[in-house]
């Protein structure tokens, strides 16, 4: 079985990166790479895919892509390194917590988020994606990707858990077959992660989430759309309860 933790960055970014529309290539490419950074899909210290790979996935010229990367380097989010092991490396997440750990930046950013609207929209998209995947069925490759995404979350170090949890949900959204749903989910998940960054990782909650993840994947692979929607709805409700409890 494949392990998502062993996959290259280009595999992990599939749910987020897409061909940009003509006319706004620079702006949309910048938006998508920022989304990759906000979601933590490429952690600080890790390298982005090669320029050629990124340009092809986004459907932009390498000149445009370099302009985008330069902006993010100027913002202190990326670093370009030369040499045999060079490339573009991630330094941090947009609006991440300050080095002193005070969390003021996170509090200010989360304060601009409409928590209830974000949680409702997230539930609609997640429940819909789960139902679509189960009802339509997944081919062999899709089923393997979902299993690998689930396996990656098992016994994941706490420092990696949120990123791998995000990848599991993004994979399900992408496998729904609706690029629009996947794109909207990536955006709302970034907002949810901004909120989750403000609360502690609770081992009891993570254990429960893992049980729900397993039940969800089982229902999807069994083609039980009703069960998949029910598990996902309960899963979203649990996250919402924690966020309301800590952030109210």
One Martini backbone bead per residue (centre of mass of N, CA, C, O) as a GRO file, in nm:
protein
  248
    1UNK     BB    1   0.097   0.035   0.021
    2UNK     BB    2   0.068   0.352   0.003
    3UNK     BB    3   0.242   0.652   0.124
    4UNK     BB    4   0.191   0.984   0.170
    5UNK     BB    5   0.469   1.042   0.318
    6UNK     BB    6   0.633   0.935   0.043
    7UNK     BB    7   0.539   1.147  -0.126
    8UNK     BB    8   0.549   1.386  -0.333
    9UNK     BB    9   0.453   1.710  -0.350
   10UNK     BB   10   0.286   1.678  -0.617
   11UNK     BB   11   0.080   1.480  -0.484
   12UNK     BB   12  -0.022   1.661  -0.242
   13UNK     BB   13  -0.121   1.909  -0.447
   14UNK     BB   14  -0.360   1.812  -0.627
   15UNK     BB   15  -0.617   1.944  -0.473
   16UNK     BB   16  -0.511   2.253  -0.541
   17UNK     BB   17  -0.380   2.241  -0.809
   18UNK     BB   18  -0.456   2.439  -1.104
   19UNK     BB   19  -0.572   2.571  -1.374
   20UNK     BB   20  -0.564   2.873  -1.490
   21UNK     BB   21  -0.701   3.160  -1.593
   22UNK     BB   22  -0.728   3.370  -1.824
   23UNK     BB   23  -0.584   3.698  -1.714
   24UNK     BB   24  -0.499   3.567  -1.396
   25UNK     BB   25  -0.229   3.412  -1.353
   26UNK     BB   26  -0.077   3.546  -1.121
   27UNK     BB   27  -0.303   3.563  -0.906
   28UNK     BB   28  -0.385   3.256  -0.905
   29UNK     BB   29  -0.107   3.140  -0.845
   30UNK     BB   30  -0.068   3.286  -0.578
   31UNK     BB   31  -0.317   3.174  -0.435
   32UNK     BB   32  -0.240   2.870  -0.449
   33UNK     BB   33   0.033   2.880  -0.301
   34UNK     BB   34  -0.078   3.004  -0.045
   35UNK     BB   35  -0.263   2.764   0.014
   36UNK     BB   36  -0.043   2.559   0.054
   37UNK     BB   37   0.084   2.710   0.296
   38UNK     BB   38  -0.165   2.732   0.482
   39UNK     BB   39  -0.208   2.408   0.488
   40UNK     BB   40   0.082   2.264   0.512
   41UNK     BB   41   0.174   2.069   0.268
   42UNK     BB   42   0.448   2.231   0.295
   43UNK     BB   43   0.673   2.234   0.512
   44UNK     BB   44   0.897   2.369   0.685
   45UNK     BB   45   1.201   2.296   0.496
   46UNK     BB   46   1.065   2.228   0.243
   47UNK     BB   47   1.017   2.147  -0.099
   48UNK     BB   48   0.918   2.245  -0.381
   49UNK     BB   49   0.844   2.197  -0.668
   50UNK     BB   50   0.947   2.238  -0.957
   51UNK     BB   51   0.902   2.481  -1.178
   52UNK     BB   52   0.802   2.309  -1.411
   53UNK     BB   53   0.579   2.164  -1.253
   54UNK     BB   54   0.421   2.413  -1.156
   55UNK     BB   55   0.367   2.543  -1.431
   56UNK     BB   56   0.204   2.305  -1.548
   57UNK     BB   57  -0.021   2.292  -1.329
   58UNK     BB   58  -0.104   2.606  -1.369
   59UNK     BB   59  -0.060   2.726  -1.666
   60UNK     BB   60   0.223   2.875  -1.667
   61UNK     BB   61   0.485   3.049  -1.690
   62UNK     BB   62   0.802   3.074  -1.564
   63UNK     BB   63   0.797   3.376  -1.536
   64UNK     BB   64   0.542   3.397  -1.366
   65UNK     BB   65   0.630   3.210  -1.140
   66UNK     BB   66   0.878   3.379  -1.051
   67UNK     BB   67   0.712   3.620  -0.962
   68UNK     BB   68   0.562   3.473  -0.741
   69UNK     BB   69   0.809   3.370  -0.577
   70UNK     BB   70   0.927   3.650  -0.521
   71UNK     BB   71   0.701   3.755  -0.345
   72UNK     BB   72   0.732   3.524  -0.126
   73UNK     BB   73   1.022   3.593  -0.058
   74UNK     BB   74   0.972   3.889   0.032
   75UNK     BB   75   0.770   3.771   0.267
   76UNK     BB   76   0.926   3.514   0.402
   77UNK     BB   77   0.815   3.215   0.282
   78UNK     BB   78   1.061   3.189   0.088
   79UNK     BB   79   1.354   3.001  -0.049
   80UNK     BB   80   1.638   3.029  -0.250
   81UNK     BB   81   1.843   2.757  -0.371
   82UNK     BB   82   2.147   2.648  -0.463
   83UNK     BB   83   2.236   2.373  -0.634
   84UNK     BB   84   2.193   2.039  -0.617
   85UNK     BB   85   1.992   2.100  -0.344
   86UNK     BB   86   1.807   2.292  -0.459
   87UNK     BB   87   1.549   2.554  -0.447
   88UNK     BB   88   1.222   2.585  -0.309
   89UNK     BB   89   1.167   2.695   0.022
   90UNK     BB   90   1.002   2.669   0.318
   91UNK     BB   91   0.959   2.894   0.602
   92UNK     BB   92   0.635   2.952   0.613
   93UNK     BB   93   0.330   3.074   0.715
   94UNK     BB   94   0.079   3.266   0.662
   95UNK     BB   95   0.040   3.429   0.956
   96UNK     BB   96   0.199   3.309   1.158
   97UNK     BB   97   0.337   3.250   1.436
   98UNK     BB   98   0.535   3.387   1.637
   99UNK     BB   99   0.841   3.321   1.776
  100UNK     BB  100   0.733   3.380   2.084
  101UNK     BB  101   0.430   3.240   2.102
  102UNK     BB  102   0.182   3.443   2.151
  103UNK     BB  103  -0.052   3.444   1.909
  104UNK     BB  104  -0.153   3.722   1.794
  105UNK     BB  105  -0.186   3.664   1.491
  106UNK     BB  106  -0.399   3.443   1.521
  107UNK     BB  107  -0.611   3.609   1.669
  108UNK     BB  108  -0.652   3.824   1.454
  109UNK     BB  109  -0.728   3.637   1.218
  110UNK     BB  110  -0.963   3.478   1.355
  111UNK     BB  111  -1.133   3.741   1.414
  112UNK     BB  112  -1.215   3.757   1.088
  113UNK     BB  113  -1.378   3.498   1.128
  114UNK     BB  114  -1.669   3.325   1.048
  115UNK     BB  115  -1.729   3.057   1.219
  116UNK     BB  116  -2.016   2.956   1.148
  117UNK     BB  117  -1.991   2.976   0.841
  118UNK     BB  118  -1.744   2.794   0.809
  119UNK     BB  119  -1.868   2.535   0.942
  120UNK     BB  120  -2.110   2.504   0.753
  121UNK     BB  121  -1.960   2.491   0.483
  122UNK     BB  122  -1.785   2.253   0.552
  123UNK     BB  123  -2.013   2.048   0.594
  124UNK     BB  124  -2.141   2.059   0.317
  125UNK     BB  125  -1.886   1.970   0.159
  126UNK     BB  126  -1.813   1.707   0.312
  127UNK     BB  127  -2.079   1.556   0.289
  128UNK     BB  128  -2.096   1.570  -0.017
  129UNK     BB  129  -1.830   1.423  -0.083
  130UNK     BB  130  -1.891   1.157   0.059
  131UNK     BB  131  -2.149   1.090  -0.100
  132UNK     BB  132  -2.025   1.090  -0.384
  133UNK     BB  133  -1.808   0.873  -0.348
  134UNK     BB  134  -2.006   0.646  -0.268
  135UNK     BB  135  -2.216   0.660  -0.503
  136UNK     BB  136  -2.000   0.647  -0.747
  137UNK     BB  137  -1.735   0.553  -0.679
  138UNK     BB  138  -1.412   0.398  -0.684
  139UNK     BB  139  -1.140   0.342  -0.815
  140UNK     BB  140  -0.849   0.191  -0.760
  141UNK     BB  141  -0.682   0.452  -0.726
  142UNK     BB  142  -0.875   0.605  -0.538
  143UNK     BB  143  -0.883   0.394  -0.311
  144UNK     BB  144  -0.577   0.401  -0.255
  145UNK     BB  145  -0.555   0.698  -0.181
  146UNK     BB  146  -0.747   0.686   0.062
  147UNK     BB  147  -0.595   0.474   0.224
  148UNK     BB  148  -0.326   0.629   0.240
  149UNK     BB  149  -0.437   0.879   0.386
  150UNK     BB  150  -0.528   0.723   0.636
  151UNK     BB  151  -0.259   0.584   0.712
  152UNK     BB  152  -0.098   0.853   0.764
  153UNK     BB  153  -0.263   0.922   1.037
  154UNK     BB  154  -0.146   0.687   1.166
  155UNK     BB  155   0.080   0.751   1.404
  156UNK     BB  156   0.116   1.044   1.394
  157UNK     BB  157   0.272   1.300   1.468
  158UNK     BB  158   0.165   1.583   1.607
  159UNK     BB  159   0.316   1.776   1.404
  160UNK     BB  160   0.162   1.614   1.145
  161UNK     BB  161  -0.145   1.571   1.175
  162UNK     BB  162  -0.288   1.815   1.045
  163UNK     BB  163  -0.176   1.774   0.760
  164UNK     BB  164  -0.283   1.477   0.720
  165UNK     BB  165  -0.576   1.542   0.772
  166UNK     BB  166  -0.605   1.740   0.542
  167UNK     BB  167  -0.534   1.536   0.314
  168UNK     BB  168  -0.772   1.349   0.352
  169UNK     BB  169  -0.994   1.562   0.291
  170UNK     BB  170  -0.886   1.654   0.015
  171UNK     BB  171  -0.903   1.381  -0.123
  172UNK     BB  172  -1.207   1.347  -0.102
  173UNK     BB  173  -1.280   1.602  -0.259
  174UNK     BB  174  -1.139   1.522  -0.523
  175UNK     BB  175  -1.293   1.235  -0.557
  176UNK     BB  176  -1.583   1.357  -0.621
  177UNK     BB  177  -1.546   1.509  -0.924
  178UNK     BB  178  -1.534   1.822  -0.816
  179UNK     BB  179  -1.346   2.093  -0.866
  180UNK     BB  180  -1.515   2.307  -0.717
  181UNK     BB  181  -1.533   2.165  -0.447
  182UNK     BB  182  -1.229   2.136  -0.397
  183UNK     BB  183  -1.164   2.440  -0.402
  184UNK     BB  184  -1.359   2.526  -0.175
  185UNK     BB  185  -1.241   2.341   0.041
  186UNK     BB  186  -0.954   2.449   0.052
  187UNK     BB  187  -1.041   2.728   0.152
  188UNK     BB  188  -1.199   2.642   0.412
  189UNK     BB  189  -0.970   2.480   0.543
  190UNK     BB  190  -0.783   2.715   0.593
  191UNK     BB  191  -0.976   2.849   0.796
  192UNK     BB  192  -0.992   2.614   0.993
  193UNK     BB  193  -0.686   2.601   1.057
  194UNK     BB  194  -0.673   2.877   1.185
  195UNK     BB  195  -0.851   2.785   1.424
  196UNK     BB  196  -0.697   2.525   1.518
  197UNK     BB  197  -0.432   2.686   1.599
  198UNK     BB  198  -0.588   2.791   1.878
  199UNK     BB  199  -0.590   2.491   1.963
  200UNK     BB  200  -0.545   2.206   2.111
  201UNK     BB  201  -0.410   1.892   2.101
  202UNK     BB  202  -0.619   1.613   2.159
  203UNK     BB  203  -0.591   1.287   2.210
  204UNK     BB  204  -0.886   1.204   2.239
  205UNK     BB  205  -0.981   1.341   1.979
  206UNK     BB  206  -0.791   1.193   1.781
  207UNK     BB  207  -0.899   0.910   1.834
  208UNK     BB  208  -1.187   0.972   1.744
  209UNK     BB  209  -1.118   1.069   1.460
  210UNK     BB  210  -0.997   0.801   1.364
  211UNK     BB  211  -1.255   0.638   1.386
  212UNK     BB  212  -1.411   0.813   1.183
  213UNK     BB  213  -1.225   0.782   0.943
  214UNK     BB  214  -1.256   0.477   0.915
  215UNK     BB  215  -1.565   0.474   0.880
  216UNK     BB  216  -1.568   0.651   0.631
  217UNK     BB  217  -1.395   0.483   0.438
  218UNK     BB  218  -1.565   0.230   0.456
  219UNK     BB  219  -1.826   0.357   0.341
  220UNK     BB  220  -1.715   0.449   0.072
  221UNK     BB  221  -1.603   0.166  -0.027
  222UNK     BB  222  -1.904   0.038   0.011
  223UNK     BB  223  -2.125   0.252  -0.103
  224UNK     BB  224  -2.236   0.418   0.164
  225UNK     BB  225  -2.376   0.719   0.159
  226UNK     BB  226  -2.533   0.750   0.424
  227UNK     BB  227  -2.298   0.676   0.614
  228UNK     BB  228  -2.093   0.882   0.514
  229UNK     BB  229  -2.259   1.134   0.586
  230UNK     BB  230  -2.297   1.073   0.889
  231UNK     BB  231  -2.000   1.064   0.974
  232UNK     BB  232  -1.922   1.345   0.870
  233UNK     BB  233  -2.123   1.507   1.035
  234UNK     BB  234  -2.010   1.417   1.309
  235UNK     BB  235  -1.721   1.512   1.266
  236UNK     BB  236  -1.783   1.814   1.226
  237UNK     BB  237  -1.928   1.852   1.499
  238UNK     BB  238  -1.682   1.799   1.679
  239UNK     BB  239  -1.507   2.032   1.580
  240UNK     BB  240  -1.712   2.256   1.636
  241UNK     BB  241  -1.729   2.215   1.942
  242UNK     BB  242  -1.437   2.282   2.006
  243UNK     BB  243  -1.426   2.566   1.884
  244UNK     BB  244  -1.654   2.688   2.049
  245UNK     BB  245  -1.533   2.629   2.327
  246UNK     BB  246  -1.257   2.793   2.287
  247UNK     BB  247  -1.377   3.066   2.117
  248UNK     BB  248  -1.626   3.189   2.282
   0.00000   0.00000   0.00000
